[in-house]
Amino acid sequence: MNPKQRAAEAAVSYVTSGMVVGLGTGSTADFFLQALAAAISAGRITGIRGVPTSRQSERRAEALGIPLATLAQCPNPDVTIDGADEVDPNLELIKGLGGALLREKIVAQNSRRLIIIADAGKTVTRLGERAPLPVEVAVFGHETQPAFLRSLGAEPVLRRDAAGVVFTTDNGNYIYDCRFAAGIGDAAGVEQALRRRAGVVGTGLFLGMADVVLIGAEDAIETRTRRLPV
């Protein structure tokens, strides 16, 4: 079985009848949507409402027959289940290569639990080793952001689609994908600096948020759980 699919199907065990579920965005999250829809169709789970984190996941959930709600209607989902682009040993994450980082973070922050599903290729020793850090910025003044991002040790690239058109998020913003040559040494410091910067709308650093990470392999699941402070 595809490792992503295995992790996604394992995540369904964290969903029980009557829950409000944050629905992630991306290829791994799509496997979860399929597994959740199958459980609903089979009658194993009932009374579910899903809060999508993007227009893409909203359309996909509608097509699969998953009942939907808005965050305004259900402001505190019981659980959000989503993928990640990188996971470090402390369950810190980089997300956002699918372009939904802001909505994903809003839904995740308001959820009681965040369950991440991934394959082993997403695990790293330091964030930024493989994936760029997506930074969502307002369109106005976006040209001023690359110099600031370079001051943090990043090499930013304005995201474009395959046709060369600048990518626009569901929120009408742009994304700079930021490469760090040796990874991000101080993720918390970078996050703080980004949050202070006018025009930065959101970052792909999801720090202290994941409760459980399910890492799929072809024949097994590894479950990593956040250690609470003693």
C-alpha positions in Angstrom: 0.0 0.0 0.0 1.1 3.5 -0.7 2.7 4.9 2.5 0.7 8.1 2.3 -2.5 6.1 1.9 -1.6 3.8 4.9 -1.0 6.8 7.1 -4.2 8.5 6.0 -6.3 5.3 6.6 -4.7 5.0 10.1 -5.8 8.6 10.8 -9.5 7.6 10.5 -9.1 5.9 13.9 -8.8 9.3 15.5 -12.3 10.3 14.2 -15.5 9.2 16.0 -19.1 9.8 15.2 -20.4 13.3 15.8 -17.0 15.0 15.5 -16.1 18.2 13.6 -13.0 17.5 11.6 -10.6 20.0 10.0 -9.9 18.7 6.5 -6.4 19.3 5.3 -5.1 20.1 1.8 -2.7 18.2 -0.5 -2.0 14.8 -1.9 -1.7 13.0 1.5 -4.7 14.8 2.9 -6.7 13.7 -0.1 -6.1 10.1 0.8 -7.6 10.9 4.2 -10.6 12.5 2.6 -11.1 9.3 0.6 -10.8 7.1 3.7 -13.1 9.3 5.7 -15.7 9.3 2.9 -15.5 5.5 2.7 -16.1 5.2 6.5 -19.1 7.5 6.3 -20.5 5.6 3.3 -20.1 2.3 5.1 -21.9 3.7 8.2 -18.9 3.2 10.5 -18.8 6.9 11.3 -21.9 9.2 11.4 -22.7 12.8 12.1 -19.4 14.1 10.8 -19.0 17.7 9.7 -15.8 18.7 7.9 -14.2 22.2 8.0 -12.1 22.5 4.8 -8.8 24.3 4.8 -8.9 25.4 1.1 -11.2 25.6 -1.8 -9.5 22.5 -3.2 -10.3 20.4 -0.1 -13.9 21.9 0.0 -14.5 20.8 -3.6 -13.0 17.4 -3.0 -15.0 16.8 0.1 -18.2 17.8 -1.6 -17.5 15.4 -4.4 -16.9 12.6 -1.9 -20.1 13.3 0.0 -18.5 14.5 3.2 -20.8 17.0 5.0 -19.2 20.4 5.4 -19.4 23.3 7.8 -17.6 26.6 8.1 -15.2 27.6 10.9 -17.8 30.3 11.8 -20.3 27.5 12.4 -17.9 25.2 14.1 -15.1 27.4 15.6 -13.3 24.6 17.5 -13.0 21.4 15.5 -12.4 18.3 17.5 -9.5 17.3 15.3 -7.7 18.4 12.2 -6.0 15.9 10.0 -3.5 17.2 7.5 -0.3 16.4 5.7 3.1 18.1 6.1 6.1 18.9 3.9 8.6 18.3 6.7 8.5 16.9 10.2 11.4 17.2 12.6 12.2 15.0 15.6 10.2 17.4 17.9 7.1 17.2 15.7 7.7 20.7 14.4 6.5 21.2 10.8 6.9 23.0 7.6 3.6 23.1 5.6 2.3 25.1 2.7 3.7 23.7 -0.5 0.1 23.2 -1.5 -0.5 26.9 -1.0 -3.1 26.6 1.8 -0.8 27.4 4.7 -2.8 30.3 6.2 -6.1 28.6 6.3 -4.5 25.3 7.4 -2.9 27.1 10.3 -6.1 29.0 11.3 -8.1 25.7 11.4 -5.3 23.8 13.1 -4.8 26.5 15.8 -8.5 26.4 16.6 -8.7 22.6 16.8 -8.5 20.5 19.9 -5.9 18.2 18.2 -3.7 18.2 15.1 -2.9 14.9 13.6 -0.3 14.9 10.8 -0.1 12.2 8.2 3.1 11.7 6.2 5.5 9.2 4.6 9.1 8.7 5.8 10.4 11.0 3.0 9.0 14.0 5.0 11.0 13.4 8.1 14.1 15.6 8.6 16.6 16.3 11.4 16.2 20.1 10.9 13.4 22.0 9.3 14.3 23.4 5.9 16.7 20.7 5.0 14.7 19.6 2.0 11.6 21.8 1.6 11.5 25.5 1.2 9.6 27.5 3.8 6.5 29.1 2.3 5.8 32.7 3.4 2.5 34.2 2.4 2.6 37.9 1.8 0.2 40.7 0.9 0.4 41.6 -2.8 0.9 45.3 -2.0 4.6 45.9 -1.4 5.6 42.3 -1.9 8.6 43.5 -3.9 10.1 44.7 -0.6 10.0 41.3 1.0 12.9 39.4 -0.7 15.6 41.7 0.9 14.0 41.1 4.3 13.8 37.4 3.8 17.4 37.3 2.7 18.4 39.0 6.0 17.0 35.9 7.8 19.3 33.7 5.8 16.8 32.6 3.2 16.9 32.7 -0.6 13.3 33.6 -1.6 11.6 32.8 -4.9 8.2 34.2 -5.8 6.0 31.2 -6.4 4.7 30.8 -10.0 2.6 28.1 -11.7 3.8 25.9 -14.6 2.8 28.6 -17.0 5.0 31.2 -15.2 2.0 33.0 -13.8 2.4 34.2 -10.2 0.6 31.9 -7.8 -2.2 33.5 -5.8 -3.6 31.9 -2.7 -7.3 31.4 -1.8 -6.8 34.6 0.2 -5.6 36.6 -2.7 -2.0 36.8 -1.5 1.4 35.7 -3.0 3.9 33.2 -1.6 7.7 33.4 -1.4 9.3 30.0 -1.1 12.4 30.4 1.1 15.4 28.1 0.9 17.8 27.9 3.8 21.1 26.4 2.6 21.8 24.5 5.9 18.2 24.3 7.1 16.6 26.6 9.7 18.8 26.8 12.7 16.4 28.8 14.9 12.9 28.1 13.7 11.2 29.9 16.6 13.4 33.0 16.0 12.6 33.0 12.2 8.9 32.7 13.0 9.0 35.6 15.4 10.8 37.8 12.9 8.4 37.0 10.2 5.4 37.7 12.4 6.7 41.1 13.2 7.1 42.0 9.5 4.4 44.1 8.0 3.0 42.4 4.9 3.8 38.9 6.0 0.4 37.3 6.3 1.4 33.8 7.3 4.3 31.3 7.5 4.6 27.6 6.8 6.3 27.0 10.2 3.8 25.1 12.4 5.6 25.0 15.7 4.3 23.4 18.9 1.1 22.4 17.1 1.1 18.8 16.0 -0.1 16.4 18.7 0.5 13.1 16.8 2.4 12.3 13.6 1.5 9.1 11.7 4.4 8.1 9.4 3.4 5.6 6.8 5.6 2.9 5.3 4.6 0.2 2.8 3.8 -2.3 5.6 3.7 -0.4 8.9 2.8 2.8 10.7 5.1 4.7 13.0 3.2 6.8 15.6 5.0 9.8 17.1 3.4 11.7 19.9 4.4 15.1 21.3 6.0 14.9 24.7 4.4 17.2 27.2 6.8 19.3 29.4 7.5 17.7 32.8 
